Amino acid sequence: MYELLIQMLDSTIRTAPPLILAAIAGMFCERSGVINIALEGILLVAAFASAAVAAVTGSAWLGLCAGVLVSILFVLTHGFATITHRGDQVVSGMAINILAAGLTATLGRYWFDMGGKTPTLSGDARFAPIDFPYAKELYDVPVIGQFYSELLSGHSILEYAAFACVPLAWWVLFRTRFGLRLRAVGEAPGAVDTAGISVIRMRYTALLIAGILGGIGGTYLAVAQTAQFVPNMSAGKGYMALAALVFGKWRPWNAMAACLLFAFLDAVAIRLQGVSIGSFAIPVQAIEALPYVLTIFLLAGFIGRAVAPKALGTPYTKERE
């Protein structure tokens, strides 16, 4: 039973990084007043760009750079439509998601002729797990052995980076002048502008941070976790990250806890595949849909009162003297 628990927690840790990174990315955007539904598309384009570059160059780090750059390009496109031209933020985000889904599949078929997939990554072209000292030797030690060797050790550098960005994001948002200004922009942009702080610059900075985090999340999906790009491999993770953000009430630690909960539900669903009740075999589709159904149930029944930033979704127009 303990071994099964360790395995499920290990699966949770491996599933959570793209959710955490996307949720933190969305938190910076929404704290500045910009709705970023485009997280799903950003994860997808970053996954494709990183996998394609890693497959061609044989370098996972070059793939990461490509994923981050493409992610920044798409998120700045969202900013250009919504901040500069004050377009509808939801419509812009959905347009980017649709564009990402079609563009990655089309380019994948054109460049690699593998049905939209990229070649399988191996060696230096993917991020390998990092083994802690004496992980193999301590595996058989009761209780702490498997916890240290399997749960703490054996993950890629992007997984550790995803969890490390949570306290860093908390410190930036709640312990720095930049974070104070960013939160103020999401609450009262007019007052911030009066104080001589550029609302547009702050919002673009938040989108830039979101692009970096989303690029790392997409790269993890393709170059670390799966070692290959598959069309629509983000599978709703961007939307689940937004749900975790609301569930966590726009706070880093709470959002991470929600992401871990959703990842744990996903791990449970994987373990339940092939399970039968008597002579009735539970359909695989029902098991795969379980995390999403439970996510809706949890959001509907246990979220409580979540108060979004007051200026969220409202384009800012600078008052003329």
N, C-alpha and C positions, 0 to 999 in steps of 0.2 A: 504494500500500500504506500509506503514511504517512497519507494522507487518510482511508482506511478505518479505520485504527486510531484516529485522532482522533474520527471519528464514533461509533465504538463506545464509546470512553471518555466522550464527551459523553452518549451514551444511558445509560451507567452512572451518571454523576453525576445525571442527571435521574430515574433510577429509584430511586436509593439513599436519598434523604431520609426517606421514611416508614419504611423499614426501620431506618435509624439512629436516628430519634427513638423508634420503638417499642422498639428494643433497649435504648436508654439508659433509657427509662421502665421497662422490665422489670427492668433491672439495679438501679435504686433500690429497687424493690419486693422483689426476691429477696435483695438484700443486707440488707434488714431482716427477712427471714424469711417474706415473703408471696409465694406463687406467684400470678402474674397471667396466667392463660391468657386473661383477658378482653381482652387487647390487640387482638385481631381485632375484637371488637365495639366497642371504644372508638374505633378508627380509623374504623369504619363510621359510628357515630352522629355523630362529629365532622365527617366528610365531608358527611353529609346536612345537619346543622344549619348548617354554614358555607355550603354551597351554597344552601340555602333562604333564609337571611337575606341573603346577597349578592345573590341574584336579586330579592328583594323590595325591598331598600333601595338596591341599586346600589353598595354599598360593600364592598370586599374586607376592609377592616379590621374592620368590624362583623361580617362573616362569620367572621373569625378569632376575635373575642371570643365569638361564639355557639358556635363549635366547641369552644373551650377550656372554656367554662362547662358545656356538656352533657357533655363528656368528664369533667370533674371530678365532676359529679353521678353519672355511672355508676360511676366508680372508687370514689367514697365509698360508693356502694351495696354494692359488692364488699367494702369495708372494714367496713361495718356488719354484713354477714353473716358475715365471717370473723374479724374482730378483736374486735368487740364481743360477738357471739354465738358465736364460736368454731366456725363452721360449716366444712364441708369446702371448702377453697380451690379445688380443681379443679372440683367440682360447681358452685360459685358462678360461677366464670369461664365455664364452658360455658353456664350458664343465661343469663348476660349476653350471650354471643355469639349464642345463639339468639334472645333478645329483640331484640337490635339488628338482626339480619337481617330479622325479621318486621316490626318496628316501622317501620324506615326505608322499606321497600317499601310498607307500608300507608299511612303518612302521605304518602308521595310521590304515590301514586295519588289519595288523597283531596284533597290540596291543589292539585296541579298538573295532574291528569288527563292524564299523559303516560306511563302505564305504569310509574310509580314513579320516573321521571327528573325532574330539575329543569330549568327553562329553561337554555339555553346562556348562559354568562356572557361578557360582553365589556366593554371599557372599564375603568372604575374598579371594576367588580364582580369583577375577577380581578387577581391579582398578575402584573404584566407583567415581562418580562425586564429586567435592568439591564445596560446597555452600558458597558463601561469606556472611559476616554478613548482616542481614536484607534483604537478596535477595528476599524472598517471600513477605515481607511487602512492599517493594518498587516497586513491579512489576507493580502496577496500576498507578504509577506516570507518567504523560505524558512525552514522549520523552526519558528521561533518565532512566525511570523505566525498560523498556524491555531491553534497552542497557546494563544496569548494571546486571539485574537479569538473562538474557538469553544469552547475548553475552559474557560478561566478566565472569560471575559466571557459575557454573554447569559443569565444565570440569574436566577431570582426571588430576592427577599430571603429567602424561607423556605428555599431551598436553601443559601444561605450560612449561615443561622442553624443549620441541621441539622448542618453540618460544624463550626461554631463551638461547638456544645454539647458536642462530644466532649472537647476539652481542658478546658472548664469543668467537665464532670462529673468528669473525672479529678482536677482540683484540689480540687473539693468533697469527693470521696470519700477522697482520700489525703493531703490537705494541710490539712484543716480539722478542728476539734474536732467539728463536726457529723458529718462523714464518719466519723471514728473511732468515735463513738457509734453511728452507723447500722450500721457493719460489726459492732460488738460486739453489737448487738441481734440480728443475724442469726446470730451464732455462739454467744453465751451470754446469752440474755435474763435469766436468773435473776441472773447476776452484775451485769448493768447495773441491774436493779431494786434490788439490794442497795446499789448506789452512789447511789441516790436519783434515778435517771433513769427517766422514765416510758416503758416499753416501748410502751404503746398510743399515746402521743403521737408517738413516733418512727416507728412504723409508719404511722400516719395521715399524718404529714408526708411520708413516702416515697410514699404513694399519691397525695397531693396533687401532688407533683412529677411523678409519672407521668401524672396527669391533664392537667397543662399540656403536657407533651411529646407525649402521645398526641393531644391536641387540635390541636396545631400540625401533627403528622403527617397527621391526617385532613383538616385544612384544605388542606394542600398537595396532597393527592390530588385534591380536588374543585375548589378555587378557583385553583390555580396550574398543576398538571400537565394536568388533563383539561378544566377550565372547565365542568364539569357533574357532577352526581351521577348515578350509574348504580347500580341495585340490585346489592349484593354486589361493589362495585368494589374492595374491599380485597383480594379474591382470594387469601386466605391469607397476606397480608403480615404479619399479626400473629403467625401461627405460624412463619413464616420468621424473624421478628425474634427469637422465643424460641430457635429453632435457632441463630441467629447468636450469641445471648447465651451459650448453652452451648458452642458452638464457640470463642467468644472467652474462655471460662473466667471469665465475670463481670468482665471488665476492659474499660474503655471503648475503648481503642485497638484491642485485639484484636477486640472486637465490631464496631467500625466496619470493620475489614479484612474480616471475614466478611460483613458487609452489602454491601460493595463487590464481593466475590467473587460473591455471589448475584445482585446487580444486573448484573454483567458477564455472567453466564450467561443472564440474562433478555435482555440486549441481543443476545447471540449467537443466542438462539432466535428473536428477531424477524428477524434478518438471514437466518436459515436458512429462513424461510417461503417456500414456492414452489420450494425446491431439489429437484432430481430426481437419482436415481442411475440413469443409463442411461434406460430407458423407464419406470422406476418412480417415481412422484411420492410423496414422503414426505408422509403425512397431516398436516394442519395441527394436529390434536389431539396428535399425537406430538411435534411441535415445541414446542407450548405447554406440554406436560408435562415437557419436558427440564430446565428449571431446578429443578423440584421433585424429579425423579428424581436429578439430580446432587447436590442438597442432601442427600438421604438417603444417597447413596453417600459423600459427603465426611464427613458426620457419623459414619457407620458405620466408615469405614476410616482416617480421618486425624485424628480429634479427640484421640486420646491419652487420658490420664487426666484427667478434669475433676472436681474436688472442689467440690461445691455447699456453700453455707453450712450449717452443722450444724443450725441451727434452721429450715431452710427447710420450709415446709408444716406446721409444728407450732404450733397455737394456744397462746398463752401465758396461763396462769392465775396471777394474783398470789397468792402464798402469804399466808395469814392468820397473824397472830401468835397 
